[in-house]
């Protein structure tokens, strides 16, 4: 079986966080949507990925199989990259539930369609940047299918707790302690804790899994007196700083460094939040750096639902708790404050007293007091290259091309 994971027109509801990655590289639960497709469908199915044109070279150089590799006449199942591929959904895929020449929807959102590639796309080697419900797809018999899928950015935080628990309950690693744990550390309900090889838990640290699960990946380090509550995932070689307070429903990606207070949040790989300050119900992308005492609000004083601006429109998220969504390579200075439901784009640098606007676009520089000005592309690339070099990762020509394309797209959206 050949499957193409695709992006549709709703990608605009995930910008600016997906300028440098597809929607299916966003994380929820134990990892990215792409990782869930791979874990549940491979190797029984052959997976290919549809990408916006300017991102293709970036992902091709790390070995991602592109949709353009599929032959025109091959029978292909197209699956929305916004689907959270759990056991129930993967069983439908592998059991043949999705029939040829049929389109499947969740409410009004396209989930899947199946047929020969050439039947839907005459130029099968150059698929459109996003796949919409074309006349060829709309003409197919339609069926409804029940599944969890992302519709807006805030769904990442809304669905994260339930997805974390689902993956934790199906994980066989818990109860294994392979790393180095100080005799002066405290592990509560050890049967629900996993500590991978090469991981370290220092003296005075508390891992309290009484009401959930804690997963510490190989090479991760928990420094003295840090406290981790239930339902926390630490990626490989991540670091939890001295005295950190990590509450429930937190994902911390590979090589990220985290201190202060964090709850109900997702922090992608290679991000820094090393100092004091509160981050709650938030999504922090890779290569972000939050300065000391950066804080976000995640609850309005009147307890009403939080509004968020995406694609120039204000939405009622119908969520009482919602914090900060920050795009890749963005930074905050010391003592920066963010209001509920704030969005910060790609490669912006926010600093100064007072709350910045609730929507800060990409490549912006400044804050509340002096306003925002454009962050020069040359300088933004210079800083991005320097930060990546610190983690021994090259900013490749393909990545630079994508970075420049994102800059041009942002300018065209204004």
Buried (B, 14 or more C-beta within 10 A) or exposed (E): BBBBBBBBEBBEBBBBBBBBBBBBBBBBBBBBBBBBBBEBBEEEBBBBBBBBEBBBBBBBEEEBBBBBEBEBEBEBBBBBBBBBBBEEBBEBBBEEEBBBEBBBBBEEBBBBBBBBBBBBBEEBEEBBEBBEBEEBBEEBEBBEBEBBBBBBBBBBBBBBBBBBBBBBEEEEBBEBBBBBBBEEBBBBBBEBBBBBEBBBBBEBBBBBBEEBBBBBBBBBBBBBBBBBBBBBBBBBBBBBBEBBBBBBBBBBBBBBBBBBBBBBBBBBBBBBBBBBBBBBBBBBBBBBBBBBBBBBBBBBEEEEBBBBBBBEEEBEBEBBBBBBBBBBBBBBBEBBBBBBBBBBBBBBBBBBEEBBBBBBBBBBBBBBEEEBEBBEBEEBBEBBBEBBEEEEBEBBEBBBBBBBBBBEBBEEEE
